[in-house]
């Protein structure tokens, strides 16, 4: 169901489409000016529709849940959101669904496989949870073509070092499949957030290809230490350096050069659709760091395209 079934009048539809076209043009200007073939955004969410609505309702109540407003920017149908991301120039579209309790991960993986089958530019994603059988369904997801995983420590309320997950981590390490893991304590601290549990995991599986969401904010330097210590650990830029995130997890001025030095281990992420500002805001924030065009080319395209296996030119 797209905009034509949204109930908007013809004039309202035309206005919405004009606004989105202008926004898409602005997003494309940023990567086209760098000579890139598009954007490699590793942090995008698509979920079963009932789950998607519940997530957006959570953010609608963010003043209660987080102590501050979180005005979700993108509320269109799945078809509308896919169309908009393609207009932005994304060359691959992850789904990054994640469970918050036992028994969810396997059926989310089934949904993500169905999403990948019907969305030609999808990056086939999957997830996991510490429970009996996790090794089996992770193996099935890999066999079905999953090439990107998502783990959310704060929402799932589990340690990534839980030994129940060992059969899954073992397979993911050997398959060299990247895992986007939200383990930082922003915007909300959790029992298992912070660098300690991730460090414990890496002592057992040091070759895991982890992508630390949100740069691990607010523990920027602690997670950057892991990138320097472990060869396959990366950082994603989701919400980093935006005015919104700097209000609750300000990026230290001295960290900026460290982020520049990490270069090929930094990956672009935006957190579409549940961001509280326009998509282009993330691109503007990264440009304001003044780390140079080569750094931006790596972050916006090269590093993420390598991890997600995106082609260098349109098919």
Protein Blocks (a to p, Z undefined) as FASTA:
>chain_A
ZZklnopafklmmmmmmmmmmmmmmmmmmmmmnopabdcdfbdcdddfklmmmmmmmmmm
mmmmnopacddfblcdfklmmmmmmmnopabdcfkiacfbehklmmmmmmmmmmmmmmmk
bccdddddddehklmmmmmmmmnopabdcddfklnopafklmklmmmmmmmmmnopacdd
dfbfbfbdcfkgcjklmmmmmmmmmmbccddehhlpaklmlmmmmmmmpmkbccdfehpa
iaklmmmmccdfklmmmmmmnmmmcccdehiakbcbdfklmmmmmmmnonojklmmmmmm
mmmmmmnopafbdZZ
